[in-house]
Amino acid sequence: MTAAPSNFPELVKIFLDLIKAILSLVMLAGVLVFFWGLVKFIANSSDAKEHEEGKKFIFWGLISLFVIFSLWAIVGVVLGDFGITPGGEIPYIRDN
């Protein structure tokens, strides 16, 4: 288990790492839903009901991936506006 953060930048880094992990899992789920729909669509082309169900999986998989990538882009723009670079240190006001 990780020790408790001793300052604000460490807390923010832990929070961002948690968001990245959750985002990765949601992306994986979206890709799996898309490919599952693709398999159902192709494998059950003779069964109209299963064929339509495959279309629905493909549709919702694409929608979820679009939403995830859009959020990812929005977060990138916001981080860029605040001057936070990926992999860089989190800026904070220092007492000089």
C-alpha positions, 0 to 999 in steps of 0.5 A: 500500500502506498503511503499517504501523500505529504503534500498537495502535488502528491495527492493530485498525482495519486488522483490522476493515476487513479483516473488514468487506471479507470480510463484504461479499464473503460477504454478496454470495455468499449473495445471489447463491446465493439469487437463482441458486437462485430463477432456476433454480427459476422457469425450470426449473419443468417439469424436476423435477431442476433444480427441486429443484436450485433449491430447494437453492440457495435453501435454502443461500443463505438459511442463509448469509444467516441465519448472516452476519446472526446473526454480524453481530448478535453482533459488534454486541452484543459491541462494544456491551458493550465500549463501542465504537460503530460509526464511533467510536474504539477505546477504549484505556488512556491514560497520564496 
